[in-house]
Amino acid sequence: MLTYPMTTGRNFDEILRVLDSMQLTAKHKVATPVNWKPGDDVIIVPSVSDEDAKAMFPAGWKAAKPYLRVTRQPG
């Protein structure tokens, strides 16, 4: 939910970015980091096991931490 006072302008680029992120995350079990833009890398959600991630993301990922796996945005 985004709430703005009536006197504050809206940033439609941010609203579109949020919608793109929500659609992507609902379809591919990923999360988008702060300042993410379409085409940027995404995070594989922790609920996806490494075995399942191998099938879902065949190009692989970089694991910054065991719970933080970064991969290319799925198509």
C-alpha positions as CSV (number, residue, x, y, z in Angstrom):
1,M,0.0,0.0,0.0
2,L,1.3,3.4,-0.9
3,T,-0.2,6.4,0.9
4,Y,0.6,9.9,0.0
5,P,-0.9,13.2,1.3
6,M,-3.0,15.0,-1.2
7,T,-0.4,17.7,-1.4
8,T,2.4,15.4,-2.4
9,G,3.0,14.4,-6.0
10,R,3.0,10.7,-7.0
11,N,6.0,9.0,-8.6
12,F,4.4,6.9,-11.3
13,D,7.8,5.3,-12.2
14,E,7.9,3.9,-8.6
15,I,4.4,2.6,-8.9
16,L,5.1,0.8,-12.1
17,R,8.3,-0.6,-10.6
18,V,6.4,-2.0,-7.7
19,L,3.8,-3.6,-10.0
20,D,6.5,-5.2,-12.1
21,S,8.2,-6.5,-9.0
22,M,5.0,-8.0,-7.6
23,Q,4.2,-9.7,-10.9
24,L,7.7,-11.1,-11.1
25,T,7.8,-12.3,-7.6
26,A,4.4,-14.0,-7.8
27,K,5.4,-15.9,-10.9
28,H,9.0,-16.9,-10.2
29,K,9.5,-17.3,-6.4
30,V,12.1,-14.5,-6.3
31,A,12.4,-11.2,-4.3
32,T,13.6,-7.9,-5.7
33,P,16.2,-5.9,-3.8
34,V,16.0,-2.2,-3.1
35,N,16.2,0.0,-6.2
36,W,15.6,-3.0,-8.4
37,K,14.6,-2.2,-12.0
38,P,13.3,-4.7,-14.6
39,G,16.3,-6.7,-16.0
40,D,18.3,-6.4,-12.8
41,D,19.4,-9.4,-10.7
42,V,16.9,-10.8,-8.2
43,I,17.0,-12.9,-5.0
44,I,15.8,-16.5,-4.9
45,V,13.4,-16.7,-1.9
46,P,14.7,-18.7,1.0
47,S,11.8,-21.1,0.9
48,V,13.2,-22.6,-2.4
49,S,15.7,-25.3,-1.7
50,D,19.0,-25.5,-3.6
51,E,17.7,-28.6,-5.4
52,D,14.5,-26.9,-6.6
53,A,16.5,-23.7,-7.5
54,K,18.8,-25.8,-9.8
55,A,15.7,-26.7,-11.8
56,M,14.1,-23.3,-11.6
57,F,17.3,-21.3,-12.4
58,P,19.5,-23.5,-14.6
59,A,21.9,-20.6,-15.2
60,G,22.9,-20.8,-11.6
61,W,23.3,-18.2,-8.9
62,K,25.8,-16.4,-6.6
63,A,25.4,-17.1,-2.9
64,A,26.5,-14.1,-0.9
65,K,25.3,-16.0,2.2
66,P,23.6,-19.4,2.4
67,Y,20.3,-17.6,2.6
68,L,21.0,-14.9,0.0
69,R,21.2,-16.4,-3.5
70,V,21.3,-13.8,-6.3
71,T,20.4,-14.8,-9.9
72,R,19.5,-13.2,-13.2
73,Q,15.9,-12.1,-13.6
74,P,13.9,-15.0,-15.0
75,G,12.1,-14.3,-18.3
